[in-house]
Amino acid sequence: MLNEILFCSTTDTTKARSFVKGLEKQEISYLQRWEEISVFKRKKYGNAKEICNIYVNPGQIEMVEAYYAGLTDEEKEGFIRKEK
């Protein structure tokens, strides 16, 4: 993880898997990293124990934004977008 920027996060494994498959289809490089959520922050994340952070290359951010914009509201549900 050199220059990658955090694009979004989710606690839903199915959503994470689907999102990265879409990135792969678009030939967008990414880094998927699962991290443990501390006991004190779990309530904020629906009592989930882990969160998936998806990082992307800043040079491909426009492609990622376009891919994300093309998702349905249902597909976007459960993702936490990081502020620009």
N, C-alpha and C positions, 0 to 999 in steps of 0.2 A: 504494500500500500504506500506508494510514493506520493503521487499528486492527486489521487482520487478524492472526490468530494462526496459527502453523504447526501444522497438524493432522497431516500425515504426509508421508513421502518415499518415493520408489522410484527404482530405476535402470532399471526395465522400462518401455519406452515403451508397450507394449500395455496393461499394467496401468494406467498413468497415464491413458491415453486412455479406457479403460473406466470408471475411477473418476470422471473429470470428466463423462463422459456421464451417469452415474448422478446426479451432483450437479445437472446441468442438468435432468434429468427431474423431480427433486424441487424444482426452482426454488430451489436454494441457491446463493448467490453465492460465488465462489471466485476465487482468483488462483493460477495455475499458473506456476511459475518454474523454468526449467532452469538449473542452475549447474554449472560445471566443477569436477570433483574434482581436487584437487592430486595430483601423482604420488605423494607420500608417503602419502596416505590411500587410494589406489585398492585396495590389497590388502584393506582393511576392507570395501570395497563390491564385491568380486568382480571387481576390475580394471576396473570401469566408469569411463568418462571423464566422464560427466555424471550428475547426480541431479536428479530432479524434486521440488521442494518444493511442496506444496499448502497454501495458506493459506485460511482461512475467516473470516467475520465472527463476532466473539464473540457477537453477538445471535442467531446461528443455530446455535450449537454443539450445542444439544440435538438439532436436526434432523440435523446431520451425524453425531453419535454414534449416533442411531437408524438412520440409513442404513448406517453402517459395521457396526453390530451385526447388521444383517440380511444382510450378505454371508456367503457360505460361507467355510469355512476356505481352500479353494482360491483364492477371489477375494481373500482377505486376504493370501495368501502373497506375499512380496516387498515388503510395505509395512513401513516403519519408523514406528511411532507415536511421537509426541513425548510426553514426560512432561507431566502436567498441572501 
